[in-house]
């Protein structure tokens, strides 16, 4: 494929193939089961029914499992399976990128250090930890494009049930009754839409026909508009400005979604990705087997597919079934498609995502998975 080296959209050659993949989700609850345990207060009194939650969020089920995602060890096991899928040993990996917005330990990138230790990666491998949400895979791919790695392991995971939920399957009370956080009235939606998920990908170097990656923060310009400044997810507490233990820090340490800005950024950001991909790889929709979009919500996914005039089978969705698996959502669809035979080795696939920050990006890569591992749940 012919690529421009550096365009205004930041597109770069991505000289890799996907050689390994593994994914993990937790127990999938129906939205009725989740709503029954969550007991979200309704504005008209009482609690929200599953039917009402589904009408608002558009999802019918959630990966919601604070026990499965209780420890980084399960994530490390998923990463080991990705190495097995790529038919590689730990000493073959020279780059590891960990992507999460809900680390198990918040200081000094300890998740990445522990991950490298548990995987027995060589001590010379620099642990890179990215604090990113739904667009984390695009940021990781853009970083990999600027590195001279032989085999890069990308591990992504988020466990909202551990943060927004409780061990009885309900919702953390601070997400239900919070008069301090500016988005306090809608905090329950973060618990409702975000779901537990983990994934690991192995990228192996291949120079002959490189893929491509594009990435943008949109802070200077947003298409033809001024820069986009809203971070989409507002989490004010827990850092140096509002340290834990100080007044109101706990109430402010919640994931609050700015719904209107999320919708605006998703719709326009995904279309900017689409336009940039068409410029860099004309007719990319027909050249790739699948387009894996970020699964923010069923309505937003459907809106993008309609605006981009995608063929019906081109962009699968799992948001209605699982909720928003954050950065693992696209890898989960790819893994499921591989296992079902919907995509096979030598196919080109595209991942196009947007997320908080804000940030967005996309990449196109071929598949050369050495061994197929069954998706784990």
N, C-alpha and C positions, 0 to 999 in steps of 0.2 A: 504494500500500500504506500502511496506517495503522501508524505506529511510535510507541512511547513514546520520549521524548527522553533520559531518563537513568534506567535501572533499576538494581537492585542488581547486575545482571550487567554493567553498564557499557555497555549497548547505545546506539548513537548512529545518527542518520541518516547515510548515506554518499551524498552527492549527486553520484554519478558514474555513468558507463557505461564498460564496457570497449570501447575503440575500436581497440586494437592489441595484438598478441601475437606473440612469437617465442620459440622454444626451441631448445636445443642439448644433445645428449648425445654421448658418445664412442663408440668401438668397443664393441660389446656382445659380451662373452665368455660362453660357456656356463660353468656352475659347474664343470664338469670341467676346462675350460681354465684357469680361474682357480685352482682347487685344485692343478692340476699345477704351475703356476708359483709359487704361494704357499708350498707345502710347509709347511703348518701341522702342528706336532708333535702327534701323537695321544697321549692319556694312556696308552694301552696299548702305546705304542711305534710307531715308524715315523711316517708322515705321514697326514694325513686325506685320504681320497678325496673326489671330488666328491659322491658319493652320501651320505657322512657329513655333509659341509658342508650339503648341501641338506636333509638330515633335521633338522639343528640349526637352521638359519636359515630354511628354507622357500623359498629363492629358487633359480631355475633359471638365471639369467643376471645379468650386471652390466655397467653402463656404466663401463668402466675404461680410461682413455686418457690417461696422463700427457703424451703428446705433443700431442694436440689441446688439452688444458687447460694447456699450458705457459706461457701468457702471457695477460695481461688483454686483449690485442688481440682474441682470439676472442670474449671476452665483450662487448667494445664492438661488434663486428660484429653480435652477436645483438641488442643494444640498438638499433643502427641499423635493423635489420630490423623491429623493433617500431614505430619511428617511421614506416617505410615502410608497415607494415600499417595504421597509424592515419591515413595520408595527411597527416602533419605534417612540418614542418621543425624543425631544432634550435631556432630562435628562438621556436617556439610553446610550448616546454616552460618552465614556470616553477617546477617542483619536481622534483627527482630524489632518490630514496631508493635507496640501495645496501644490499642485504641479503646478508651472508655470514658464515660462521664459519671460513672458511679464506682470509683475504685474502692477496693476493700480496705486499703490503707492510704490515707490522703497525703502523707508527708514523703518527700524525697523520692518519689516514683518507686515506692517499695513494691508495688504490684509487679512492675517490670523486672526488678531485681529478683524477686521470688520466682517469677515465671522462668527466667533464665536459669536459675538455680535448680528448679524442679525438672526442667527439661534437659538439664546437664549440658547446656550450651557452653562452648569454650569461653573462658574468662575474657578473652580478647573481644568478644562480641559486645558492642556498646548497647546497653538497654535504652531504647527510645520509647518514651511514654507520651502519648498524645491525649490531652483532655478534650475530647471531641464527642459530639452527639451523632446525629443522623447522617452527616456528610463525612464521617471519619474515614471511611474507606477511600474516598476521593483524595482527602488530604494525605493519607498514607501512600497512595499510589503516586501522587505528585512528588512526595518526598523520595520514594524509591526511584523515580525517574532521574533524580539528580544524584544518585549514588551509583557506585560501581560494584554492585552486589552480584554474587554468583547465585545464591539462593536466599531469598528474603522470606521470612515468616511474619505474616501479619495476623495478629490475634485481636479480636474485638469482642467486647461483651458489655452488657449492662444488666443490672438486677434491680429494677424499680420496685419489685415486691419487697425487697429488703429495706427500702428507704420510704416509699410512700405507703407501704402496707404494714401489716402486723403478722405475727406468727400463727394467728388463728384464721388467716385468710381474709381478714377485713382490711380496713384502711387506717393508716396512722391518724389519730385524732387531729393532729396539727394540720392535716390536709382537709379536714371537715369544718373545723371551727377556728378560723384565723382572721382576726381583725387587724393584724399588724401588717402583713404582707400586702403590697399594693394590689396584687391579683388574688387576694384571699378568697373571694367568692367563687372563683373558678378553679381553685387548686385541685379540687376533686377530679377534674378532667385529666390532670396529669396522671393521677393514679389510674384513671379509667382507660386512657388510650395507650400509655406506654406499657410494654410487656417485656418479660425476661427472655433474653436470647444471647447466644454466644456463637462465634464462628472463627475459624482459622483458615487462612489461605497461604499457599506456598507459591511464590513467584520465582521462576527459574530463568536465568538470562538466556536470551535468544536475540542475536543481533541482526540476522538476515532480513526479516520482515517485521520490524518493530510495530507494536501497537501504538496507541497515542493516549495521552492524558491531558485534560485541561482542568484548571482550578482557578477560582476567583473568590475573594472576600467581599467584593462589591462595595467596599468602603469609600473608594474614591469616586467611582461612577457605578450606576446600576443600569446597564443598558444605555438608553438615551436620557436617563434621569440622574439627578444627583445621587451621591453615595447613600447606601442603605445603612442606617446607624442602629436600628433596634436589634438587640441580641436575640430576640425571639423567645428565649428561655431566660427568665429572670430569677436568679438565685443569689440574694444579696448577703446572706449570713454565712458565718463560718470562716471567713478570711480575715485578713488583718484589719479591714475596715470595720467589721462586726465580729470580733472573735467569739468563739464559743465560750459560754459562761458569762457573757456580758448581757445586759438587758435587751430583750427582743431578738437576740441572735438566733435562737432556735426557731422562732416564728418566721424569720426572714430566710432561714436556710431551707427553703422549699423550692421545688421546681414549679415555677409559674409560667404558663404559656400565654403569650400575647396573641390570642386567637386571630383577630383581624389581620395583624401583621404576618402571622404564620401563613395565612391563606394568600396574602398578597405576595410574599416572598416566594412561596412554593410555586405558585402559578407562573409568575414572571421568570423566576430563576430557572425552572425546568425548561421553559421555552427558550431562554438564553442558552442553556446547555444544548438544546436541540438545534438551534441556529448555528452555534459554533461547531458542533459536530458535522453539520451539513457542509459548512465551509471547509473544514479540514479534511473531511472524508465524504465527498459528494455522494449522495444516495446511500448513506450509511444504514438507513432503516432497512433497505433491501439486502445489504451486504452482511449484516449481523443476523444470527439466528434468533436471538432474543434481546430485548432491552429490559434490563432490570432496574426499575425506578424505585426511588425511596417510597416506602409505604407509610406515608404520614397519616392518611385516612383514606377509606374507600372513595369518598367523594372527590378528594383532591387528585387521586390517581386517575380516576375516570375522567376528570376535567382535563388533565394534561393529555391523556390518550386521545380525547376528542379534539382538542385544540391542535395537536400535532398530526392529526389524521392518521393515526397508527392503525395498521391492519388488526383485526380482532384478536389474533393469537400472538401478536408480537410482544406485548408487554403484560406478563402475568401479574397477578396480585395475590397477596396473602394477608392483607390488612384486615379484611372482614373476618377471617378465620382466627388470626392470632393477635390482632391489635398491632400497634407499632413496635416492632422488635428493635427499634433504633438502628444502630449501624450494622446489626446482624441481619436485617430484613432482606436485603438484596442477596447476600450470600446464601441465606436459607432457600430462597427461590431457585437460585442456581443449583444448589446441592440437590434439591428435590427433583428438578428437571433432569439432572444428570442421572439420578437413580431411576427415574421413570423412562429414560431413553429419549426425552424430548430434545436434549442437546447431547452431542457426542464430541469426541476428540476431533480436532481440526476445525470445529466450528468457531466462528468469531462471535463473541458476546460483548454486549455493551452494558455498563453500569452507569446510571445517571442519577445523581443524588443532590439534595439540598439539606441544609441543617442550620442549627443555631450557631451564632457567632456574630453575623451570619456568614455562611460559606456555602459554596456549591462546587460541583465538579463532575467530571465523567471520564470514563476510560473505556477503551476498546482493546480486547486482548483475545488471542486464540487459546483454546483448551488443549492440553496434553496431559490429562490426569493419569498418573501411572496405575493407581489402584482405586477402585470405587469403594468408599466406606458408607455403610448404611447411615442415613440421618438418625441422630439420637434424640429421643424425647423421653 
